[in-house]
Each structure stands twice: as structure tokens, then as C-alpha cells.
């Protein structure tokens, strides 16, 4: 019985040592988690500081915006919003409405024609399909500025300058290769047995596209819609080129009018209207982020 009696204290000491090791490990894991979260919060504050500073500055008197560059608002001044709304040639609602028209046209065009092109590449078999798909991917490597002058000459000859047509019509011609590629990846992941079952039931290509493919492609369509909204709403360069009349300008172009290199710039009004312009983008991303994450997750690894 003596060996058993001697083994009991050894097992107890081993158990205590194991407990101490586990406690050290859990304490180290908890410390590491706290440090990681603190670092993430610090980085988030650094990344968000310009936006937070712009929000705070929109509520400050213009004289204090650069004198007090902190986030503290010592004196609230809401006049920046009222002044900015009516500071330009037209009320700022005019420019927001112009941006909304462009976004609506671009959304409809991209969702309709890019999904059609993607359906053809992903589900149909036709001659030179791979060559056409490769040529489409090559257009992703062309900078926008390379095509700017030929496109402007073409649209100027058509009399489309200072209209929304140069910015909307190309969307109905499936010119955004990125969205075509994104939807192709998603469509290829859908079971092909669905198409075969549809053909057995007498459905043609159009019926399969509208009744089967599109209802199953909500994540990819939502991702396309969100990116199209954000890119079109925030677009400045192309809208500046084609929309020069004040009544045709969009919100990003109108914001540029608050800054004047030769005289006094209305910084407070510009910051206030910048916040107003950011609200739709924030809401779209807030309510559409689950579709965005799902769409990216279900299209990234499918070949």
C-alpha cells in the first residue's frame, strides 16, 4: 500500500501544476484579447478621425474650424447647413436629385445588362465564348483616362454633353466588366441541373434567366447594386467632364464649388453639405452590408 500512498500526493501536485499552467494560459489569452481590442479601437479612431473632424467642423462657426482643430464643439452653429443648402446657384436639393437620377439609371443598366452578359458567359455555350470573355477581362486593365477623349468626342458629336446620357447609356451596354466577372463567378456556382430541369419543362433561355437564375442571384445582384450606387454617387471626374451647366451638376461636383482658390472658401458650408451627401452612402452600406458580405463570400472562390 505504500506505493499507492506515495502516488496520491504526486498526482495532487501534478494536478495543481496543471491548474496553474491553465490559469496562466487563460490569463495570457485574456490579456492578449484586451490588448488586441485596444489596438483595434485605436486604429479605428485614427481611421475615422477625419470623418469625425468633418462632422464636428460642420457644427462649428467657420472662424473656429481651423483655430480649434479638435473634435470638441464648444459652440454649436447650425447655420452652416442652412447657408450651404442655399449657397450655390441652385438649392443643394437640385444637385442631390441629379445624383439620384444618375444612380437610378446606372443601377437599372448594370443590374439588367451585366447580369444578361454574365448569364451568357456562364451558362450558354457559343462560338468564341472564351475569347470574348478574355477580351472582356482585358478591358478591366484599361484606365478610364485612356478612353476619355474618344468617348467625349463621340458623345459631343451626338450632342449628349450636358445631359445624363453619356453617364447612363453605357451602363445599358454592359460596359462594367467587373460586375460581369463577379456575376459570372456566382452563376457558375449554381447547379446546372436547374437549367436541365427547366429545359425539360419547356423553358427557354429567357425563362430560365428570369425565373431561375435571377431569383437565386440576390447576393450577387445586391453586391452589384451597392457598389454601383457608391461608385456612381461619389463619382466626380466623369460628371465634371460631361456636366458643366450649373443646373445639371451633381452633388460631388457641387461640393467643389464651395472651394475657391482665388477668394474665400466656404469651409463650414462645404463640410455641412459633405455630411448631407454622405448620408445616403452610409444608409445604403448600413442596410446592405449583409448582402454585400454574402455576395462577396459566395462569388470569390467559384471557378
KEKE-3310 file (N, C-alpha, C; in steps of 0.2 Angstrom, whole numbers, plus 5000, padded with zeros to 4 digits):
npx = (5004:5011:5017:5005:5001:5011:5010:4998:5000:5009:5001:4992:5000:5004:4992:4989:4999:4996:4984:4989:4996:4986:4979:4988:4989:4975:4975:4984:4979:4967:4973:4980:4969:4962:4972:4973:4960:4961:4970:4964:4953:4960:4966:4954:4949:4959:4957:4944:4945:4947:4934:4926:4931:4927:4913:4911:4917:4907:4897:4903:4906:4913:4924:4931:4934:4947:4955:4952:4956:4951:4940:4931:4916:4913:4904:4889:4884:4872:4870:4878:4873:4860:4865:4874:4865:4858:4868:4874:4871:4859:4847:4854:4847:4844:4856:4857:4846:4850:4861:4854:4846:4856:4861:4850:4848:4860:4860:4849:4854:4866:4862:4853:4859:4872:4870:4864:4874:4883:4876:4876:4889:4892:4882:4878:4883:4893:4901:4918:4916:4925:4935:4929:4926:4939:4943:4934:4938:4951:4948:4946:4959:4961:4964:4952:4955:4961:4952:4944:4945:4942:4929:4923:4923:4915:4902:4900:4899:4887:4879:4877:4883:4882:4870:4862:4864:4878:4882:4873:4868:4880:4879:4869:4874:4882:4895:4903:4914:4919:4908:4901:4911:4910:4897:4897:4906:4897:4886:4891:4893:4880:4869:4870:4860:4848:4845:4844:4833:4824:4824:4818:4805:4801:4805:4814:4829:4827:4817:4823:4833:4826:4817:4823:4838:4840:4831:4839:4851:4852:4862:4873:4868:4864:4876:4882:4873:4875:4889:4888:4880:4887:4899:4894:4887:4898:4906:4916:4925:4921:4908:4911:4917:4907:4895:4893:4885:4877:4864:4864:4873:4880:4880:4894:4901:4895:4900:4913:4912:4911:4924:4936:4950:4954:4948:4938:4935:4921:4921:4914:4901:4903:4908:4896:4887:4894:4892:4879:4879:4885:4876:4866:4875:4880:4868:4865:4875:4874:4862:4864:4875:4875:4871:4881:4892:4888:4887:4900:4907:4901:4905:4918:4927:4923:4924)
npy = (4994:5006:5011:5016:5025:5035:5039:5046:5060:5064:5064:5074:5085:5086:5089:5101:5109:5108:5115:5128:5131:5131:5142:5152:5152:5155:5168:5174:5173:5181:5193:5196:5197:5208:5218:5217:5221:5234:5240:5238:5247:5259:5260:5261:5273:5282:5280:5284:5297:5309:5309:5311:5323:5331:5330:5336:5349:5354:5359:5369:5387:5396:5403:5396:5384:5380:5386:5379:5364:5352:5338:5343:5352:5368:5378:5377:5378:5379:5385:5383:5372:5377:5389:5382:5375:5384:5391:5390:5392:5385:5377:5365:5353:5351:5347:5335:5328:5327:5318:5307:5303:5299:5288:5280:5277:5271:5260:5252:5249:5242:5231:5225:5223:5218:5207:5199:5198:5191:5179:5174:5171:5162:5152:5148:5141:5145:5150:5155:5160:5159:5167:5180:5182:5183:5194:5203:5203:5209:5222:5227:5231:5243:5260:5272:5285:5283:5280:5292:5304:5299:5294:5306:5314:5307:5307:5321:5323:5317:5326:5324:5330:5339:5332:5318:5307:5302:5296:5287:5279:5270:5261:5253:5245:5235:5239:5238:5229:5223:5219:5210:5200:5197:5192:5181:5172:5169:5164:5152:5144:5140:5126:5116:5107:5114:5121:5111:5104:5115:5116:5103:5105:5114:5127:5141:5150:5163:5162:5153:5162:5173:5167:5157:5159:5173:5175:5167:5173:5184:5189:5192:5201:5211:5215:5220:5231:5239:5242:5249:5260:5267:5270:5277:5288:5294:5298:5309:5314:5310:5315:5329:5331:5329:5336:5352:5363:5373:5369:5355:5349:5337:5331:5328:5337:5349:5351:5355:5368:5375:5378:5390:5395:5408:5417:5419:5403:5393:5384:5379:5378:5369:5357:5354:5351:5341:5331:5329:5324:5312:5304:5296:5286:5280:5275:5266:5257:5253:5246:5237:5229:5216:5209:5212:5206:5193:5191:5194:5183:5172:5173:5173:5162:5153:5144)
npz = (5000:5002:4990:4983:4992:4991:4978:4977:4983:4973:4961:4965:4966:4953:4947:4952:4947:4934:4934:4937:4926:4916:4921:4920:4906:4902:4908:4900:4887:4889:4892:4880:4871:4876:4874:4860:4856:4861:4853:4840:4842:4844:4831:4823:4828:4823:4809:4808:4812:4803:4797:4808:4812:4802:4804:4816:4813:4805:4813:4819:4821:4807:4808:4819:4814:4810:4819:4831:4830:4836:4841:4849:4852:4855:4853:4846:4830:4818:4807:4796:4789:4784:4777:4768:4760:4752:4746:4733:4715:4713:4724:4736:4735:4722:4716:4723:4718:4705:4706:4711:4700:4691:4698:4699:4685:4682:4691:4686:4673:4675:4683:4674:4661:4664:4671:4661:4652:4660:4662:4649:4647:4657:4657:4644:4629:4616:4600:4601:4614:4625:4621:4619:4632:4638:4631:4637:4650:4648:4646:4659:4663:4656:4659:4664:4659:4647:4638:4639:4630:4617:4620:4624:4612:4604:4611:4611:4598:4596:4603:4616:4627:4643:4646:4654:4647:4643:4654:4658:4647:4643:4653:4650:4641:4645:4650:4662:4666:4678:4686:4678:4678:4691:4693:4684:4691:4701:4695:4689:4700:4703:4702:4687:4685:4687:4675:4666:4671:4669:4655:4652:4656:4647:4647:4640:4636:4640:4649:4659:4663:4669:4678:4685:4687:4691:4703:4711:4713:4721:4731:4723:4714:4724:4729:4717:4715:4727:4725:4713:4717:4726:4719:4708:4715:4721:4711:4703:4693:4679:4679:4681:4669:4659:4663:4664:4665:4678:4682:4679:4687:4698:4716:4720:4711:4714:4727:4725:4721:4732:4736:4733:4725:4722:4731:4746:4754:4757:4770:4781:4776:4766:4772:4779:4769:4764:4773:4772:4759:4762:4769:4762:4756:4768:4773:4764:4764:4777:4778:4768:4770:4774:4763:4755:4761:4760:4746:4741:4748:4742:4729:4727:4727:4717:4702)
capx = (5000:5015:5017:4999:5000:5016:5007:4992:5002:5012:4995:4989:5004:5004:4985:4989:5004:4992:4979:4992:4998:4980:4977:4992:4987:4969:4976:4988:4974:4963:4977:4981:4962:4961:4977:4971:4954:4963:4974:4959:4950:4965:4966:4948:4949:4964:4954:4938:4946:4945:4926:4923:4933:4922:4906:4912:4918:4901:4893:4907:4907:4918:4930:4934:4935:4954:4958:4951:4955:4949:4933:4926:4912:4912:4899:4886:4882:4868:4869:4882:4868:4856:4869:4876:4859:4856:4874:4876:4866:4853:4847:4858:4842:4844:4862:4856:4842:4853:4864:4849:4844:4862:4862:4844:4849:4866:4858:4845:4858:4871:4858:4850:4864:4878:4868:4862:4881:4886:4872:4878:4896:4892:4878:4877:4889:4893:4907:4922:4914:4931:4939:4925:4926:4945:4943:4930:4943:4956:4945:4947:4966:4962:4962:4947:4958:4963:4945:4941:4945:4937:4922:4920:4922:4909:4896:4900:4896:4880:4875:4875:4886:4877:4864:4864:4865:4884:4884:4869:4868:4884:4878:4864:4878:4886:4902:4906:4917:4920:4901:4900:4915:4908:4891:4899:4908:4892:4881:4894:4892:4873:4869:4867:4854:4842:4844:4842:4826:4820:4823:4813:4799:4799:4808:4819:4835:4825:4813:4827:4836:4821:4813:4828:4844:4839:4829:4844:4857:4851:4868:4877:4864:4864:4883:4882:4869:4878:4895:4886:4877:4893:4904:4891:4886:4904:4910:4917:4929:4917:4902:4914:4918:4901:4890:4896:4879:4875:4858:4865:4879:4878:4882:4901:4903:4893:4904:4919:4910:4912:4931:4938:4957:4956:4944:4937:4931:4915:4923:4909:4895:4906:4908:4889:4884:4898:4889:4872:4880:4887:4871:4864:4880:4880:4862:4865:4880:4872:4857:4865:4881:4874:4870:4887:4897:4886:4889:4907:4909:4899:4907:4926:4931:4920:4928)
capy = (5000:5012:5015:5019:5031:5039:5041:5051:5067:5066:5066:5080:5091:5087:5092:5108:5112:5109:5120:5134:5132:5133:5148:5157:5152:5159:5175:5177:5174:5187:5200:5197:5199:5215:5222:5217:5226:5241:5242:5239:5253:5265:5261:5263:5280:5285:5280:5288:5304:5314:5310:5314:5330:5335:5331:5342:5356:5356:5362:5375:5393:5395:5406:5392:5377:5379:5388:5374:5358:5346:5336:5346:5358:5372:5382:5374:5383:5375:5390:5380:5368:5382:5393:5378:5372:5389:5395:5390:5395:5382:5374:5359:5348:5350:5343:5328:5325:5325:5312:5302:5301:5295:5282:5275:5274:5266:5254:5248:5247:5237:5225:5221:5221:5215:5200:5196:5196:5186:5173:5171:5168:5157:5146:5146:5138:5148:5150:5161:5162:5160:5173:5186:5183:5185:5201:5207:5204:5214:5229:5229:5234:5249:5265:5276:5291:5281:5281:5298:5308:5296:5294:5313:5316:5303:5310:5328:5323:5315:5331:5322:5334:5342:5328:5312:5301:5299:5293:5282:5274:5265:5256:5248:5241:5231:5241:5237:5222:5220:5216:5204:5195:5195:5188:5175:5168:5167:5160:5146:5140:5137:5119:5116:5103:5118:5123:5105:5103:5120:5114:5098:5108:5118:5134:5143:5153:5169:5160:5151:5168:5177:5163:5153:5162:5179:5174:5163:5178:5190:5191:5195:5207:5216:5217:5225:5237:5243:5245:5254:5266:5270:5272:5282:5293:5298:5299:5316:5316:5309:5320:5335:5332:5329:5340:5358:5368:5373:5365:5348:5346:5333:5333:5329:5342:5355:5352:5358:5375:5379:5380:5395:5396:5415:5421:5415:5397:5392:5378:5376:5375:5363:5352:5353:5348:5334:5326:5328:5319:5305:5301:5290:5281:5277:5271:5260:5252:5250:5241:5232:5226:5208:5206:5213:5201:5186:5191:5193:5177:5167:5173:5174:5156:5149:5145)
capz = (5000:5002:4983:4981:4996:4989:4971:4978:4983:4967:4957:4968:4965:4946:4945:4954:4942:4928:4935:4937:4919:4913:4923:4916:4899:4901:4909:4895:4882:4891:4891:4873:4868:4878:4870:4853:4856:4862:4847:4835:4844:4842:4823:4821:4829:4818:4803:4807:4814:4798:4796:4814:4812:4797:4807:4821:4810:4801:4818:4822:4817:4802:4811:4824:4812:4809:4825:4836:4826:4840:4840:4854:4849:4861:4852:4841:4825:4813:4801:4790:4785:4780:4772:4762:4756:4748:4744:4726:4711:4714:4731:4735:4733:4714:4714:4726:4714:4699:4708:4712:4693:4688:4702:4697:4678:4682:4694:4681:4667:4677:4685:4669:4656:4666:4673:4655:4649:4664:4661:4643:4648:4662:4656:4637:4625:4609:4597:4604:4621:4630:4618:4621:4640:4639:4629:4642:4656:4647:4647:4666:4663:4653:4663:4662:4656:4640:4634:4640:4624:4611:4622:4624:4605:4602:4614:4609:4591:4597:4606:4623:4633:4647:4648:4658:4643:4642:4660:4659:4642:4643:4658:4647:4636:4649:4650:4668:4666:4685:4688:4674:4680:4698:4692:4681:4696:4705:4691:4688:4706:4703:4699:4681:4684:4686:4668:4663:4673:4666:4648:4651:4657:4641:4647:4636:4639:4644:4655:4664:4666:4673:4683:4690:4689:4694:4710:4716:4712:4725:4734:4718:4712:4729:4728:4711:4716:4732:4723:4708:4720:4729:4714:4704:4719:4723:4705:4702:4687:4673:4680:4680:4662:4655:4666:4665:4667:4685:4684:4678:4691:4704:4722:4721:4708:4718:4733:4723:4720:4739:4737:4728:4726:4722:4736:4752:4753:4762:4773:4785:4772:4762:4777:4781:4763:4763:4778:4769:4754:4764:4772:4758:4756:4774:4774:4759:4767:4784:4777:4763:4771:4775:4756:4752:4763:4757:4739:4740:4751:4738:4722:4727:4726:4712:4696)
cpx = (5004:5016:5011:4999:5005:5013:5002:4995:5005:5006:4992:4993:5004:4997:4986:4994:5000:4987:4983:4994:4992:4978:4981:4990:4980:4970:4980:4983:4969:4967:4978:4974:4961:4966:4975:4965:4956:4966:4969:4955:4954:4965:4960:4947:4953:4960:4948:4939:4944:4937:4923:4925:4928:4915:4906:4913:4911:4896:4897:4906:4913:4924:4934:4936:4943:4958:4958:4950:4954:4942:4928:4922:4910:4906:4895:4883:4878:4867:4873:4877:4863:4859:4871:4871:4858:4862:4876:4870:4859:4853:4851:4853:4842:4850:4861:4851:4845:4858:4860:4847:4850:4862:4856:4846:4855:4864:4854:4849:4862:4867:4856:4855:4870:4876:4866:4869:4884:4882:4874:4885:4896:4888:4877:4884:4889:4900:4911:4920:4920:4935:4936:4926:4933:4946:4940:4935:4948:4954:4946:4954:4966:4960:4957:4949:4960:4957:4942:4940:4941:4930:4919:4919:4916:4902:4895:4897:4888:4875:4873:4878:4881:4870:4867:4865:4872:4886:4879:4868:4873:4883:4873:4867:4883:4893:4906:4908:4918:4913:4900:4904:4912:4901:4892:4902:4902:4887:4885:4894:4885:4873:4866:4861:4847:4840:4841:4834:4821:4818:4818:4806:4797:4801:4814:4824:4832:4821:4817:4831:4832:4818:4817:4834:4844:4837:4835:4850:4856:4857:4872:4874:4864:4871:4884:4879:4872:4885:4893:4883:4883:4897:4901:4889:4892:4908:4910:4920:4924:4911:4905:4915:4912:4895:4893:4891:4878:4869:4858:4870:4876:4881:4890:4904:4901:4897:4910:4918:4911:4919:4933:4945:4959:4952:4943:4933:4926:4916:4917:4903:4897:4906:4901:4886:4888:4894:4882:4873:4882:4882:4868:4869:4880:4874:4862:4870:4878:4867:4858:4872:4881:4874:4877:4892:4895:4888:4896:4910:4907:4901:4915:4929:4928:4923:4923)
cpy = (5006:5015:5019:5026:5036:5043:5046:5058:5069:5068:5072:5086:5092:5090:5099:5112:5113:5114:5127:5136:5134:5140:5154:5157:5156:5166:5178:5178:5180:5193:5201:5199:5206:5220:5222:5222:5233:5244:5243:5246:5260:5266:5263:5271:5284:5285:5284:5296:5310:5315:5313:5321:5334:5336:5336:5349:5358:5360:5368:5381:5393:5398:5401:5385:5375:5382:5383:5367:5352:5344:5339:5352:5362:5377:5379:5379:5379:5379:5387:5376:5372:5386:5388:5376:5377:5393:5395:5393:5392:5379:5367:5353:5346:5346:5335:5324:5323:5318:5306:5299:5297:5289:5277:5273:5269:5260:5249:5245:5241:5231:5221:5219:5217:5208:5196:5193:5190:5179:5170:5168:5162:5151:5144:5144:5141:5149:5156:5164:5164:5166:5179:5187:5185:5193:5206:5209:5209:5221:5232:5233:5241:5255:5269:5282:5289:5282:5287:5302:5305:5296:5301:5316:5313:5306:5317:5328:5321:5320:5329:5326:5338:5339:5322:5306:5298:5295:5287:5277:5269:5259:5251:5244:5237:5232:5240:5230:5219:5216:5210:5199:5192:5190:5181:5170:5165:5162:5153:5141:5138:5130:5119:5112:5107:5120:5117:5104:5108:5118:5108:5100:5113:5125:5135:5147:5159:5167:5157:5157:5172:5173:5159:5156:5168:5179:5171:5168:5184:5193:5195:5201:5213:5219:5222:5231:5241:5246:5251:5260:5270:5274:5278:5289:5297:5300:5307:5318:5316:5314:5327:5337:5333:5334:5347:5364:5367:5368:5358:5345:5342:5335:5333:5335:5349:5356:5356:5366:5379:5381:5384:5396:5404:5419:5416:5409:5396:5385:5375:5374:5369:5357:5349:5349:5341:5329:5324:5323:5312:5301:5295:5285:5277:5273:5265:5255:5249:5245:5236:5228:5218:5205:5207:5208:5194:5186:5190:5186:5171:5167:5173:5168:5151:5150:5142)
cpz = (5000:4995:4981:4985:4994:4982:4972:4979:4977:4962:4959:4966:4957:4944:4947:4949:4936:4928:4935:4930:4915:4915:4920:4909:4897:4903:4903:4889:4883:4890:4884:4869:4870:4874:4863:4852:4856:4856:4841:4836:4842:4835:4821:4822:4824:4811:4802:4809:4809:4797:4802:4815:4808:4800:4812:4818:4807:4806:4821:4818:4812:4804:4816:4821:4812:4815:4831:4832:4830:4838:4845:4851:4855:4860:4845:4836:4819:4807:4795:4786:4781:4775:4766:4758:4751:4745:4737:4722:4711:4721:4730:4734:4726:4713:4717:4721:4707:4700:4708:4705:4690:4691:4699:4690:4678:4685:4689:4676:4669:4679:4679:4664:4658:4668:4666:4652:4653:4663:4654:4643:4652:4661:4649:4634:4618:4607:4600:4610:4625:4627:4620:4628:4641:4637:4634:4648:4655:4647:4654:4667:4660:4658:4660:4657:4649:4636:4634:4634:4619:4613:4622:4617:4603:4605:4612:4602:4591:4600:4613:4629:4636:4647:4652:4654:4643:4649:4662:4654:4642:4648:4655:4641:4639:4649:4656:4669:4673:4687:4684:4676:4687:4697:4688:4686:4700:4701:4690:4694:4707:4700:4692:4680:4684:4679:4664:4664:4669:4658:4647:4652:4651:4642:4643:4640:4643:4650:4661:4667:4671:4679:4688:4692:4693:4701:4714:4716:4716:4728:4729:4715:4717:4729:4723:4712:4721:4729:4717:4711:4723:4724:4710:4709:4721:4717:4704:4695:4681:4674:4679:4672:4657:4657:4668:4667:4674:4686:4683:4682:4696:4710:4723:4717:4711:4724:4731:4722:4727:4740:4731:4729:4725:4727:4742:4751:4759:4765:4777:4781:4768:4766:4779:4775:4762:4767:4775:4763:4756:4767:4768:4757:4762:4775:4770:4762:4773:4783:4772:4764:4772:4768:4753:4754:4760:4750:4738:4743:4746:4731:4722:4725:4721:4705:4690)
residu = (UNK:UNK:UNK:UNK:UNK:UNK:UNK:UNK:UNK:UNK:UNK:UNK:UNK:UNK:UNK:UNK:UNK:UNK:UNK:UNK:UNK:UNK:UNK:UNK:UNK:UNK:UNK:UNK:UNK:UNK:UNK:UNK:UNK:UNK:UNK:UNK:UNK:UNK:UNK:UNK:UNK:UNK:UNK:UNK:UNK:UNK:UNK:UNK:UNK:UNK:UNK:UNK:UNK:UNK:UNK:UNK:UNK:UNK:UNK:UNK:UNK:UNK:UNK:UNK:UNK:UNK:UNK:UNK:UNK:UNK:UNK:UNK:UNK:UNK:UNK:UNK:UNK:UNK:UNK:UNK:UNK:UNK:UNK:UNK:UNK:UNK:UNK:UNK:UNK:UNK:UNK:UNK:UNK:UNK:UNK:UNK:UNK:UNK:UNK:UNK:UNK:UNK:UNK:UNK:UNK:UNK:UNK:UNK:UNK:UNK:UNK:UNK:UNK:UNK:UNK:UNK:UNK:UNK:UNK:UNK:UNK:UNK:UNK:UNK:UNK:UNK:UNK:UNK:UNK:UNK:UNK:UNK:UNK:UNK:UNK:UNK:UNK:UNK:UNK:UNK:UNK:UNK:UNK:UNK:UNK:UNK:UNK:UNK:UNK:UNK:UNK:UNK:UNK:UNK:UNK:UNK:UNK:UNK:UNK:UNK:UNK:UNK:UNK:UNK:UNK:UNK:UNK:UNK:UNK:UNK:UNK:UNK:UNK:UNK:UNK:UNK:UNK:UNK:UNK:UNK:UNK:UNK:UNK:UNK:UNK:UNK:UNK:UNK:UNK:UNK:UNK:UNK:UNK:UNK:UNK:UNK:UNK:UNK:UNK:UNK:UNK:UNK:UNK:UNK:UNK:UNK:UNK:UNK:UNK:UNK:UNK:UNK:UNK:UNK:UNK:UNK:UNK:UNK:UNK:UNK:UNK:UNK:UNK:UNK:UNK:UNK:UNK:UNK:UNK:UNK:UNK:UNK:UNK:UNK:UNK:UNK:UNK:UNK:UNK:UNK:UNK:UNK:UNK:UNK:UNK:UNK:UNK:UNK:UNK:UNK:UNK:UNK:UNK:UNK:UNK:UNK:UNK:UNK:UNK:UNK:UNK:UNK:UNK:UNK:UNK:UNK:UNK:UNK:UNK:UNK:UNK:UNK:UNK:UNK:UNK:UNK:UNK:UNK:UNK:UNK:UNK:UNK:UNK:UNK:UNK:UNK:UNK:UNK:UNK:UNK:UNK:UNK:UNK:UNK:UNK:UNK:UNK:UNK:UNK:UNK:UNK:UNK:UNK)
# end
